[in-house]
Amino acid sequence: MSADRENFYESTAKRLAASTVFYRVDSVVHVEDIDDIWFWQQFLTKYRPGRYKFYPATTNEKGNRVTGCTQCLKYKDFLSQKFFICIDSDLRYLLDEEISAENGILQTYTYSWENHCGFAERLQAKFDELTGRGDWFDFVAFLQGYSEIVYEPFLAMLYQERNGQIEFGRDAFRRLISLIYRKGDEVNNGEQFLKRLDAGIQEAHDSIGEVTGFNLTAESEYYALKGIDRNNVYLYVRGHCLYNTLTSIGKKLCEGTGIDFEQNILKSELAFERYDAISRIKSDIGKLNNLRLRP
């Protein structure tokens, strides 16, 4: 970052932190977009009660209003208890990028906040509670099957991303999982959908097989330390893809019930402290109190 740009973001961070007095809040929080506020507000309310002003966008050095993770991270050297940022991890956590709550950055650990909405046990319980159709479809079985299919190619993709290889990168993997409901996918816990997903993986097998130096055992052990196993990879794939898949299937399952699957089930209360990734966020929020008070 040039000196002029650095000065711009440093002075903006100071101004945003100082604006807590004007807004009568404890902290100003920059998130990636307006949809992210719903997610982060729940965590901060639960684990760091206070008053917050959320910014889903800020003005860049050219005077343009900008959203997104890249814009948030332009402030990364100028954060404090009065002004901090909350971002989707994307693949940053899995690729060991330097992001930490100690520096004022909260992250999802899953690919994005949408993955947390799909936590299988919570999803199944809420679906059964609101529709009484829990015996129609088992989201736990579906997402375990989904994870089993994508586990090895996901680790191969991560290996390539870490090592600068291009045969099977994140875009190729994203295309494989960008699937939504087709007639019949709701039968037998998504069996037809899972077969279609698996068929796409098999078609890509040659590209996956060309990943030079990839060792499944070594990669499995490495990512197990980060909380990934064959049953929960769905939490770490591109969240928007997973969210679209679940929404499309759930909409079919909720037909005739009066239940809006996305709003009433997917976006119901999160499963706090019930799995590794969400517990990491709780731990990070506690670390914010160690930040400097102001930029």
N, C-alpha and C positions, 0 to 999 in steps of 0.2 A: 504494500500500500504506500503510495507517495506521501510525502510529508504534508501536502495540502489536504489530501483526503483523510489522513490520520488526524490532523487537527480538526477537520470538520466533524468526524465521528466522536472524537473526544469531547469537543465542546457541546455537541448534541446530547451525548450521554450525561454530561453535567447538567444541562438544561432540563432533561427529562427527570433526572433524580431530584432536582430542585422543585420541579412541578408538583411533587407530592404535597407540598405546603398548600399550593393553590387548589388542588383537587381534594385535599383533606384525606389523603390515603397514606398507607404505610409504605407502599412500594408501587412503582410503575413496572409493568411486565410487558415485554415485547414478545409476541407469538407470531407464528408464520402467517396466519390468515384468520379471518373471523370465525371459521368453524372450529379452530383450535381452542378458543376461549372456553367452550363448554367442557372440554376435557380438563384443562389445567386449572380451571376454577374449582373443580371438585377436589383436586389434590390439595391445593393451597388452603381451601376452606377447612379441610379435614385435618391437615398436618401442620399448618402454619396460619391459624386463624388471624384474620386482620382485614384491612380494607385495601383493595387493589384497583388500579386503573390499568386496563389492558389495551395495548396498541397492536392491532393486526397488521399495521403497515407504518412506515415512517418515510420521510422525504430523503432521497439520496443527495449526493453532492451536486447533481445536475438539476435539482429542484423537482424531480419526479417522485410521485408517490409509489412506493415499492413494497411488495409483500415477499414472503418466502424465507427459507432458511439462510440463504446467502446474505440477504439484507440483515437478518438478526445477527449473524456472526461477524459482521463488520464492526460490531460494538464489543467484541469479545475481550479486548484488552482494557475496557473502561467500565466494567460492571461493578456493582456494589449491592448492599442490602436494599438500597433505595431504587435501584434500577438493574434488573436482571432479565435474562431471556429464557424462553422455553421452546425447544425445537423437537421435531421428529428426528430419530436417530438415523433413518434411512439405513445405510450399511456402515455408518461410522463406528458404532460400537463394535461391530463384528470385525471391522478392518483396523481396529486399534488406533483410530484417530484420537488426538488429544482433546477431549471434551470432558469437563469436570464441573461438578457443583461447587467445588472449592474456588473455581474461577467465575462463578455466577451463571453457569449454564446448566439448566435442567433438560434432560432428554428422556425420550420414551422407552429406550432400550429395545423394544420391539421396533419393527420398521417404522411404524407411525402409530398415531393414536387409534386408528381404525382397527388395528390388530387386537388391541385390548378389548374392544367391543365384541370381538368374536371368541373370547375365552370360552372354551367348550362347555364346561360344567355349568357355568353361570347361564350361558345361552340356552342350554337344555332345560334347566330349572325354570327359567322365566317363560320359555315357550310353553312348557307343560302347565305352569301356573295360570297363564292368561288364556290359553286356548283349550286346555284339557286334551290336547292331541299329542302328548308326549310319546304315546305308543305308535304314532304314525311315522315319526322320524326321530332318529337318535343323532343329535349333533355331535356328541362325543365320539361315537363310532365313525361318523362321517369325517370329522376332522383328524382323527387318528389315521384313517385310511388315506386321507389327503396327504398327511405328513409323511407317511411311509413311502408314498409314491415319489414325492419331491425331495426327500431327504438327501439322497446321494447326488442328484444333479445340483441341488442348492449348495452343498459343500464344494462340489467341483467348480461352480461359478465363483464362490468366495475365494477359492484357491487361485483361480485365474485373475480375479480382481487384485488380489494381494501381490501377484507376481507379474503383472503387466502383460498377461497373455490375452489374446483376443478371440480365440475360437468359440468360446462359450461364456460370454460376459453377461452383465446384468440385464441388458436389453433383450438378449436372446431368451434368458430365463423368464423375463416378464411376459414375453409373447406366449410362452408355453402355458402360463397360469391365468391368462386373460380370458377366462371362460365364464359364461353365464348360463342360466337355466335354459334347458330345452325340454320339450314335452316328454314326460316320463322320468325326469331326473329325480323326482321326489319319491320314487318307488324304491323300496328296500334300502333305505338310508343312503340314497344317492349313488347306488351301484352303477347306473348308466353313466352318470357324470364322471365318476372315478375311472371307469374304463376309458372314457374319452380323454381324460387327463393323462392316463398312463400311455395311451396310444400316441399322444403327442410327444411324450418323453421318449418313447421307443424310437420314433421317427428321428429325434434329435440325437440318438445314441452315438452316431458316428462322431458328431462334433464333441460330445461329452467325452468320448473315448480318446480324443486327440489332446486332452489336457495333459501336457507334459509334466511328469514328476508328481502327479496327483496320487496320494496314498490314502485310501478311505479310512483305514484304521487310525493313522496318524491324525488326519483331519477330524475324525470323530472324537478322539481323545482331546484334541485342542479345543473344539467347540463345546464339548461337554462342560468344560470349565467355565464357559460363558452361559451355561444353562440350556443348551440345545440338545435335544435327543430326537429319536425317531417319532415320538408321539406329539411333539409340540412345535415342529418347524413352521406350522401355519402362523405362529406368532411373529415370525421373523421375515417371511416373504413380503413382497410389496403390499402394503396394507390396503391400498385402494383396490387392488385386484381381488384380494380376499373379501373385502367389504362388499364389492359389487356381486361377487359369487353368492355370498350369504344372503344379501338383500333379494336377489332374484329368486333364489330357492325359497326363502322365507315368505316372500309375497305370495307364492303359489300355495304354500302350506297354510297360510292364514286366510285364504279365500273363504268368504262367507262367515267369518268370525267377528267382523267389525274391528279387528285388531290390526293396527299399522305395525308391521313387523319391524321396520327400521326405527321408528320413533318410540314404540312401546317396548320392544324387546332388545334390539341391537343397542339402542342408546339409553337403556335403563341403567340403574346404578351399577358402577363398576365393581369387580370382585376384588376389593382391596385386600392385600396381604395374603392372597390365596395361591400365588405362584411367584416364581423368582423375579421376572421382569418388573412386575408391578411393585414388589417389595423394594426393589432397588431405587425406585422413584421416591418412596417414603424415606429411605435412608438419605438420599441426596437432598431432599427438602430440609432435613435436619441440619445439613452442613451449611446451609445458607447463612446461618447465624454466625459463622466464622468469617464471613466476608467483611471487607472494610465497609464502613457505614456509608461512605459516599465515594464517587469516582475521584 
